[in-house]
Structure formats: C-alpha cells, structure tokens
Amino acid sequence: MRNLLQAMLHKSIIWVASFRTVAYLFSKTLHHLDRMSLKLSGERWMVSSALSGLPVIVLISTGAKTRQPRRNPLIAVPDPIHPERFALIASNWGQTRLPAWYHNLKQHPRAHCIRQGQRQEYRAQEASGEEYAEIWRRACSLYGGYSKYKSRVGNRPIPIMVMTPTQS
C-alpha cells in the first residue's frame, strides 16, 4: 500500500511540474531545498528526487566565465546499455534561454557528479543525430515534462549532454 501511495505521489508531482507556472516556481526553489538536504544528509539525499522518484544527480561544473564551482541538481537519463553513463537534458524547465550549466560544460567538459551518493568525475559530450533522438525518446518516457518544455522553448534547441566517467 505504501509503495502504491508513493508511486501515485511521484506521478502527481511529475505531472504538476510540467505546467509552466509550477515549472517556474520549482526552477526558483527546488535547488535551494536540494542544497540544504544534500548538506544535511552528507550528499546522499535530495528533496527533488524524493518528491519525484526520478534519478536526480548533482552536477558540479566549473563556471564558464567565473571558473568557480557551480552545483545543479538535474534529472539523469540512464543509459540502458552503459549503466555508468547518463544524459542531462538542457531544457531549463522550458524557459527560452539555455541553462548556465550547459554553457559551463561546453567551456569545461570535465565535471564531477554526485550520483546515488557517490561523487565521481565525468566528461561531457553533446549528443547529436541518432544518439540525440534515442536519448530524447528515453528522456520523454522518463519525464513527460520534457515534451511540454520543447513546445515552450520556441526555436531554441534543447541540447543533450552525455556524461561518461573519466578513467583518472
């Protein structure tokens, strides 16, 4: 019974988050709650993941202009063939401008990610062609809000960054 209620909550949160006003509200607040919950849990737990049931990672990138570390909780789209890899969708909650973290990764493709409580270094590479189409399909299946965001962003593309662990 508890799992059923939890699944219903996750589905409801995901559905509500795709609406423009709620997406805007979440874009301004969830990262603050996640930052606090990560600090209190020793980087093992995030509010956004608990509410949605989605696989959320923390991207720690280097600022494109400032060169300062930047932390962003983001949905990780799993790679079914290579489980160590995942993709990040630069939808920016359906806003018309690209998210800052995308520019950071383009400028500095090496970044750290906290995934399932583990911190690791990754290298980002932008997806294109068939790889992009396949990841986009999986992303929309994982989180239906992406297709709504696509209709709101106007002419701008929604880039996808594939994160692969480095062999440091």
C-alpha angles and dihedrals in degrees: 000000000000092000090051092051091046091050090049091050092050092048091048093049091048091049094048093045091062093065114100097239095045092044089053092048092048091047089059099041116024096071090057091052091046092050090053095045091047091052093048094046098045091252093304104106138043131189093221093055093044092051097044104029087225124136102259123183131185113239113207105193134166114254111253092223105017098040086216122133114266124196122206129171107220139171110259114215104211122229107229093202099043107031093187089065129069139171132237120211115217095210095129090210090299095302119147095243128068117254117259091238089064091057089046092055093045090054096038110021095182112087141151123242131194105216124172089346094307124112117214140160118251137182118225124218126175116243121230141170118002093354090056092048093050094047091046090053091050091045093053090047091051095044120015092199091079093071090051091048089052090058091051102047095075116211097341117110121237105232122211121212118202113212117210123180115247121233095229 
